[in-house]
Amino acid sequence: MFDGLLFRGIMLATRRNDVATPLHIGMTFTINAEHLSATGDKTRDALVRRHATEENPGVSADG
């Protein structure tokens, strides 16, 4: 999408970074992908830990 906008001479602006560049777009996607991966790893580890202690991994500790 970003390349298509640039090809048509349309600049993408954000409130945080003003005018977006290919570097901004690439870094944002990389950081978001890393965050999603870390969240998945933490979720998996927590479920494995709860299963190892014979707790029901589908029910939260609060209730």
PyMOL commands that place a pseudoatom at each C-alpha (Angstrom):
pseudoatom trace, name=CA, resn=MET, resi=1, chain=A, elem=C, hetatm=0, pos=[0.000, 0.000, 0.000]
pseudoatom trace, name=CA, resn=PHE, resi=2, chain=A, elem=C, hetatm=0, pos=[2.750, 2.432, 0.982]
pseudoatom trace, name=CA, resn=ASP, resi=3, chain=A, elem=C, hetatm=0, pos=[4.637, 1.875, -2.286]
pseudoatom trace, name=CA, resn=GLY, resi=4, chain=A, elem=C, hetatm=0, pos=[1.422, 2.347, -4.255]
pseudoatom trace, name=CA, resn=LEU, resi=5, chain=A, elem=C, hetatm=0, pos=[0.780, 5.680, -2.562]
pseudoatom trace, name=CA, resn=LEU, resi=6, chain=A, elem=C, hetatm=0, pos=[4.328, 6.853, -3.217]
pseudoatom trace, name=CA, resn=PHE, resi=7, chain=A, elem=C, hetatm=0, pos=[4.061, 5.782, -6.857]
pseudoatom trace, name=CA, resn=ARG, resi=8, chain=A, elem=C, hetatm=0, pos=[0.996, 7.996, -7.224]
pseudoatom trace, name=CA, resn=GLY, resi=9, chain=A, elem=C, hetatm=0, pos=[2.760, 10.926, -5.530]
pseudoatom trace, name=CA, resn=ILE, resi=10, chain=A, elem=C, hetatm=0, pos=[0.688, 10.667, -2.347]
pseudoatom trace, name=CA, resn=MET, resi=11, chain=A, elem=C, hetatm=0, pos=[2.587, 11.277, 0.884]
pseudoatom trace, name=CA, resn=LEU, resi=12, chain=A, elem=C, hetatm=0, pos=[1.512, 9.440, 4.019]
pseudoatom trace, name=CA, resn=ALA, resi=13, chain=A, elem=C, hetatm=0, pos=[1.592, 11.528, 7.192]
pseudoatom trace, name=CA, resn=THR, resi=14, chain=A, elem=C, hetatm=0, pos=[1.097, 10.407, 10.775]
pseudoatom trace, name=CA, resn=ARG, resi=15, chain=A, elem=C, hetatm=0, pos=[0.536, 12.373, 13.926]
pseudoatom trace, name=CA, resn=ARG, resi=16, chain=A, elem=C, hetatm=0, pos=[3.603, 10.864, 15.539]
pseudoatom trace, name=CA, resn=ASN, resi=17, chain=A, elem=C, hetatm=0, pos=[6.213, 10.941, 12.735]
pseudoatom trace, name=CA, resn=ASP, resi=18, chain=A, elem=C, hetatm=0, pos=[4.869, 13.676, 10.463]
pseudoatom trace, name=CA, resn=VAL, resi=19, chain=A, elem=C, hetatm=0, pos=[5.667, 12.449, 6.919]
pseudoatom trace, name=CA, resn=ALA, resi=20, chain=A, elem=C, hetatm=0, pos=[6.239, 8.700, 6.819]
pseudoatom trace, name=CA, resn=THR, resi=21, chain=A, elem=C, hetatm=0, pos=[9.221, 7.317, 4.940]
pseudoatom trace, name=CA, resn=PRO, resi=22, chain=A, elem=C, hetatm=0, pos=[9.929, 3.728, 3.914]
pseudoatom trace, name=CA, resn=LEU, resi=23, chain=A, elem=C, hetatm=0, pos=[12.253, 3.534, 6.931]
pseudoatom trace, name=CA, resn=HIS, resi=24, chain=A, elem=C, hetatm=0, pos=[9.441, 4.578, 9.322]
pseudoatom trace, name=CA, resn=ILE, resi=25, chain=A, elem=C, hetatm=0, pos=[7.078, 2.018, 7.804]
pseudoatom trace, name=CA, resn=GLY, resi=26, chain=A, elem=C, hetatm=0, pos=[9.673, -0.773, 7.919]
pseudoatom trace, name=CA, resn=MET, resi=27, chain=A, elem=C, hetatm=0, pos=[10.701, -0.065, 11.510]
pseudoatom trace, name=CA, resn=THR, resi=28, chain=A, elem=C, hetatm=0, pos=[7.091, 0.168, 12.688]
pseudoatom trace, name=CA, resn=PHE, resi=29, chain=A, elem=C, hetatm=0, pos=[6.199, -3.189, 11.143]
pseudoatom trace, name=CA, resn=THR, resi=30, chain=A, elem=C, hetatm=0, pos=[9.385, -4.783, 12.525]
pseudoatom trace, name=CA, resn=ILE, resi=31, chain=A, elem=C, hetatm=0, pos=[8.715, -3.523, 16.055]
pseudoatom trace, name=CA, resn=ASN, resi=32, chain=A, elem=C, hetatm=0, pos=[5.064, -4.609, 15.898]
pseudoatom trace, name=CA, resn=ALA, resi=33, chain=A, elem=C, hetatm=0, pos=[6.048, -8.080, 14.659]
pseudoatom trace, name=CA, resn=GLU, resi=34, chain=A, elem=C, hetatm=0, pos=[8.577, -8.448, 17.484]
pseudoatom trace, name=CA, resn=HIS, resi=35, chain=A, elem=C, hetatm=0, pos=[5.974, -7.346, 20.038]
pseudoatom trace, name=CA, resn=LEU, resi=36, chain=A, elem=C, hetatm=0, pos=[3.443, -9.889, 18.747]
pseudoatom trace, name=CA, resn=SER, resi=37, chain=A, elem=C, hetatm=0, pos=[6.066, -12.630, 18.816]
pseudoatom trace, name=CA, resn=ALA, resi=38, chain=A, elem=C, hetatm=0, pos=[7.052, -11.787, 22.406]
pseudoatom trace, name=CA, resn=THR, resi=39, chain=A, elem=C, hetatm=0, pos=[3.404, -11.744, 23.497]
pseudoatom trace, name=CA, resn=GLY, resi=40, chain=A, elem=C, hetatm=0, pos=[2.850, -15.158, 21.907]
pseudoatom trace, name=CA, resn=ASP, resi=41, chain=A, elem=C, hetatm=0, pos=[5.952, -16.556, 23.610]
pseudoatom trace, name=CA, resn=LYS, resi=42, chain=A, elem=C, hetatm=0, pos=[4.851, -15.246, 27.013]
pseudoatom trace, name=CA, resn=THR, resi=43, chain=A, elem=C, hetatm=0, pos=[1.338, -16.672, 26.544]
pseudoatom trace, name=CA, resn=ARG, resi=44, chain=A, elem=C, hetatm=0, pos=[2.687, -20.075, 25.510]
pseudoatom trace, name=CA, resn=ASP, resi=45, chain=A, elem=C, hetatm=0, pos=[5.137, -20.147, 28.446]
pseudoatom trace, name=CA, resn=ALA, resi=46, chain=A, elem=C, hetatm=0, pos=[2.391, -19.242, 30.916]
pseudoatom trace, name=CA, resn=LEU, resi=47, chain=A, elem=C, hetatm=0, pos=[0.118, -22.002, 29.586]
pseudoatom trace, name=CA, resn=VAL, resi=48, chain=A, elem=C, hetatm=0, pos=[2.946, -24.563, 29.752]
pseudoatom trace, name=CA, resn=ARG, resi=49, chain=A, elem=C, hetatm=0, pos=[3.697, -23.510, 33.346]
pseudoatom trace, name=CA, resn=ARG, resi=50, chain=A, elem=C, hetatm=0, pos=[0.042, -23.799, 34.366]
pseudoatom trace, name=CA, resn=HIS, resi=51, chain=A, elem=C, hetatm=0, pos=[-0.241, -27.213, 32.713]
pseudoatom trace, name=CA, resn=ALA, resi=52, chain=A, elem=C, hetatm=0, pos=[2.925, -28.390, 34.510]
pseudoatom trace, name=CA, resn=THR, resi=53, chain=A, elem=C, hetatm=0, pos=[1.428, -27.408, 37.878]
pseudoatom trace, name=CA, resn=GLU, resi=54, chain=A, elem=C, hetatm=0, pos=[-1.811, -29.195, 36.925]
pseudoatom trace, name=CA, resn=GLU, resi=55, chain=A, elem=C, hetatm=0, pos=[-3.855, -26.001, 36.882]
pseudoatom trace, name=CA, resn=ASN, resi=56, chain=A, elem=C, hetatm=0, pos=[-6.520, -25.639, 34.227]
pseudoatom trace, name=CA, resn=PRO, resi=57, chain=A, elem=C, hetatm=0, pos=[-4.825, -23.478, 31.559]
pseudoatom trace, name=CA, resn=GLY, resi=58, chain=A, elem=C, hetatm=0, pos=[-8.205, -22.250, 30.307]
pseudoatom trace, name=CA, resn=VAL, resi=59, chain=A, elem=C, hetatm=0, pos=[-9.262, -20.600, 33.578]
pseudoatom trace, name=CA, resn=SER, resi=60, chain=A, elem=C, hetatm=0, pos=[-7.693, -17.480, 35.039]
pseudoatom trace, name=CA, resn=ALA, resi=61, chain=A, elem=C, hetatm=0, pos=[-6.252, -17.485, 38.557]
pseudoatom trace, name=CA, resn=ASP, resi=62, chain=A, elem=C, hetatm=0, pos=[-8.868, -14.930, 39.696]
pseudoatom trace, name=CA, resn=GLY, resi=63, chain=A, elem=C, hetatm=0, pos=[-11.871, -16.888, 38.998]
for i in range(1, 63): cmd.bond("trace and resi %d" % i, "trace and resi %d" % (i + 1))
show_as sticks, trace
zoom trace
